[in-house]
């Protein structure tokens, strides 16, 4: 879910940009959905248009930089563009003001958003937490792949078990359970760093330095990429 929003009562003309990234390794395209509405979830808003940005060079998730720009002119005409910063490739869509909602429709949607604000916020919190857990799993699995031959097998097994438990929790809707398993997974993977720094175990040789410092991927749990206006 790519989310770049402009509130309905914003003074026009206006322009807003936000940078996103990919959700999967070697992802070569992203889909942008332009929505109108006040609800937190994309499915609860009106779809105005959609387009694809293709030709993104294959790279690890979180590395590509995709700049999404909303440009609304004085006549209410909306231009939404998506640009891959590394290649300069750009795609856009223009939406006439007549394709949107009437004033009465907007007023109705604002009221609906107010009535559903608590439920929507709970749903958003769950998705945000799943996103965080998904990014954590990605980082953990990279660390395990890199260091599994340099730490005891029982440490690797413990980490893999914690990741499995976290995935199971993510399939449910219990925020506390996901938080608990996320904390357990982070605690388990920290043993890699502890072992590498302490040199704890294996044959004493000089096994390289530690290898932390991976950039946290800017990726999301939901596959569809959507930009909301």
C-alpha positions as CSV (number, residue, x, y, z in Angstrom):
1,X,0.0,0.0,0.0
2,X,1.7,3.2,-1.2
3,X,0.1,6.0,0.7
4,X,0.6,9.6,-0.4
5,X,-2.4,11.6,0.7
6,X,-3.9,15.1,0.2
7,X,-6.8,16.1,2.5
8,X,-10.1,17.0,0.8
9,X,-10.1,20.6,2.1
10,X,-6.5,21.4,1.0
11,X,-6.1,24.8,-0.8
12,X,-5.4,24.3,-4.5
13,X,-3.2,24.5,-6.4
14,X,-1.1,22.1,-4.4
15,X,1.7,19.6,-5.0
16,X,3.0,16.9,-2.8
17,X,5.7,14.2,-3.3
18,X,6.7,11.1,-1.3
19,X,9.3,8.4,-1.9
20,X,8.5,4.7,-1.7
21,X,10.3,1.5,-2.5
22,X,9.6,-2.1,-3.5
23,X,8.1,-4.9,-1.4
24,X,9.9,-7.8,-2.9
25,X,13.4,-8.7,-4.2
26,X,13.9,-8.0,-7.9
27,X,10.5,-6.3,-8.3
28,X,10.5,-4.6,-11.7
29,X,7.1,-2.8,-11.6
30,X,4.8,-1.1,-9.1
31,X,1.1,-0.3,-9.5
32,X,-0.3,3.0,-8.4
33,X,-3.9,3.5,-7.5
34,X,-5.3,7.0,-7.1
35,X,-8.2,7.1,-4.6
36,X,-10.5,9.8,-3.2
37,X,-11.9,9.5,0.3
38,X,-11.3,10.0,4.0
39,X,-11.0,6.3,5.2
40,X,-7.7,4.7,6.3
41,X,-8.2,1.6,4.1
42,X,-7.9,1.9,0.3
43,X,-10.8,-0.4,-0.3
44,X,-13.1,2.0,1.5
45,X,-12.4,4.9,-0.8
46,X,-13.3,5.8,-4.4
47,X,-10.9,4.6,-7.1
48,X,-10.2,7.4,-9.6
49,X,-7.6,5.7,-11.7
50,X,-4.6,3.5,-11.7
51,X,-1.4,3.0,-13.7
52,X,1.9,0.9,-13.7
53,X,5.5,2.1,-13.5
54,X,7.5,-0.6,-15.2
55,X,11.2,-1.1,-16.0
56,X,12.5,-0.8,-12.5
57,X,16.0,-2.4,-12.4
58,X,16.0,-5.7,-10.3
59,X,17.3,-5.0,-6.8
60,X,16.9,-6.1,-3.2
61,X,13.6,-4.9,-1.7
62,X,13.8,-1.5,-0.2
63,X,16.6,-0.3,-2.5
64,X,14.7,1.3,-5.5
65,X,13.5,4.8,-4.9
66,X,10.1,5.5,-6.4
67,X,9.0,9.1,-6.1
68,X,5.2,9.6,-6.3
69,X,3.9,13.1,-6.9
70,X,0.4,14.5,-6.7
71,X,-0.1,17.8,-8.5
72,X,-3.5,19.4,-8.3
73,X,-4.0,22.6,-10.3
74,X,-6.4,25.5,-9.7
75,X,-9.2,23.8,-11.7
76,X,-9.0,20.6,-9.6
77,X,-7.3,18.6,-12.3
78,X,-5.1,16.0,-10.7
79,X,-1.8,14.7,-12.2
80,X,-0.2,11.8,-10.4
81,X,3.3,10.6,-11.5
82,X,5.6,7.9,-10.4
83,X,9.4,8.2,-11.2
84,X,12.2,5.7,-10.6
85,X,15.0,7.9,-9.4
86,X,17.8,5.6,-10.6
87,X,16.7,5.4,-14.3
88,X,14.5,8.5,-14.6
89,X,11.7,6.4,-16.0
90,X,8.3,8.0,-15.3
91,X,4.7,7.2,-15.7
92,X,1.7,9.4,-14.9
93,X,-2.1,9.7,-15.0
94,X,-4.3,12.8,-15.3
95,X,-7.7,12.9,-13.7
96,X,-10.3,15.6,-14.4
97,X,-12.2,17.0,-11.5
98,X,-15.5,15.7,-12.9
99,X,-14.3,12.2,-12.2
100,X,-14.3,12.7,-8.5
101,X,-17.0,13.1,-5.8
102,X,-19.6,15.8,-5.4
103,X,-19.7,18.0,-2.4
104,X,-22.5,16.0,-0.9
105,X,-20.6,12.7,-1.5
106,X,-17.5,14.2,0.2
107,X,-19.6,15.3,3.2
108,X,-21.1,11.8,3.4
109,X,-17.6,10.2,3.3
110,X,-16.3,12.5,5.9
111,X,-19.1,11.5,8.3
112,X,-18.5,7.8,7.5
113,X,-14.8,8.3,8.3
114,X,-15.7,9.9,11.6
115,X,-18.1,7.1,12.5
116,X,-15.6,4.4,11.6
117,X,-12.4,6.1,12.8
118,X,-11.7,3.8,15.7
119,X,-12.3,0.6,13.7
120,X,-10.2,2.0,10.8
121,X,-7.4,2.9,13.1
122,X,-7.4,-0.6,14.6
123,X,-7.2,-2.1,11.1
124,X,-4.4,0.3,10.2
125,X,-2.5,-0.5,13.3
126,X,-2.7,-4.2,12.5
127,X,-1.5,-3.7,9.0
128,X,1.4,-1.4,10.1
129,X,2.5,-4.0,12.7
130,X,2.3,-6.8,10.0
131,X,4.4,-4.6,7.7
132,X,7.0,-4.1,10.5
133,X,7.0,-7.9,11.2
134,X,7.4,-8.7,7.5
135,X,10.4,-6.3,7.2
136,X,11.9,-7.8,10.3
137,X,11.6,-11.4,8.9
138,X,13.3,-10.3,5.7
139,X,16.2,-8.8,7.6
140,X,16.5,-11.8,9.9
141,X,16.5,-14.3,7.1
142,X,19.3,-12.3,5.4
143,X,21.3,-12.4,8.6
144,X,20.8,-16.1,9.0
145,X,21.8,-16.8,5.4
146,X,25.0,-14.8,5.9
147,X,26.0,-16.1,9.3
148,X,24.6,-19.6,9.6
149,X,28.0,-21.2,9.1
150,X,29.6,-19.0,11.7
151,X,27.2,-19.5,14.7
152,X,26.1,-22.7,16.5
153,X,23.4,-24.7,14.8
154,X,21.1,-24.4,17.9
155,X,21.2,-20.6,17.5
156,X,20.1,-20.9,13.9
157,X,17.3,-23.4,14.9
158,X,16.1,-21.0,17.6
159,X,15.9,-18.1,15.2
160,X,14.1,-20.1,12.5
161,X,11.6,-21.3,15.1
162,X,11.0,-17.7,16.3
163,X,10.4,-16.6,12.7
164,X,8.0,-19.5,12.2
165,X,6.1,-18.4,15.3
166,X,6.0,-14.8,14.1
167,X,4.6,-15.8,10.7
168,X,1.9,-17.8,12.4
169,X,1.0,-14.8,14.6
170,X,0.9,-12.5,11.6
171,X,-1.8,-14.7,10.1
172,X,-4.1,-13.8,12.9
173,X,-5.5,-10.5,14.2
174,X,-4.1,-10.4,17.7
175,X,-1.8,-7.4,17.9
176,X,-0.4,-8.4,21.3
177,X,0.5,-11.9,20.0
178,X,2.3,-10.4,17.0
179,X,4.1,-7.9,19.2
180,X,5.2,-10.7,21.5
181,X,6.5,-12.9,18.7
182,X,8.2,-10.0,17.0
183,X,10.0,-9.2,20.2
184,X,11.0,-12.9,20.5
185,X,12.3,-13.0,16.9
186,X,14.4,-9.9,17.5
187,X,15.8,-11.3,20.7
188,X,16.6,-14.6,19.0
189,X,18.5,-13.0,16.1
190,X,20.4,-10.7,18.4
191,X,22.3,-13.9,19.5
192,X,24.1,-13.8,16.1
193,X,25.6,-10.4,17.0
194,X,26.4,-11.6,20.5
195,X,28.1,-14.7,19.2
196,X,30.1,-12.8,16.6
197,X,31.3,-10.1,19.0
198,X,32.1,-12.6,21.7
199,X,33.7,-15.0,19.3
200,X,31.8,-17.6,21.2
201,X,32.5,-21.0,19.9
202,X,33.7,-22.8,16.9
203,X,37.3,-23.2,16.0
204,X,39.3,-20.2,17.0
205,X,40.4,-18.5,13.9
206,X,39.8,-15.0,12.8
207,X,36.4,-15.1,11.3
208,X,35.8,-11.8,9.7
209,X,34.3,-8.8,11.3
210,X,30.6,-8.5,12.0
211,X,28.3,-7.6,9.1
212,X,25.4,-5.5,10.4
213,X,24.5,-2.2,8.8
214,X,22.0,-3.4,6.2
215,X,19.6,-0.7,5.3
216,X,16.1,-1.4,6.6
217,X,14.0,-2.1,3.6
218,X,11.1,0.3,3.0
219,X,8.6,-2.3,2.1
220,X,5.1,-3.2,2.9
221,X,3.3,-6.4,3.9
222,X,0.4,-5.9,1.4
223,X,1.4,-6.6,-2.2
224,X,-0.8,-4.1,-4.0
225,X,0.8,-0.7,-4.1
226,X,-1.8,2.0,-3.8
227,X,-1.4,5.8,-3.7
228,X,-4.3,7.5,-1.9
229,X,-5.4,11.1,-2.6
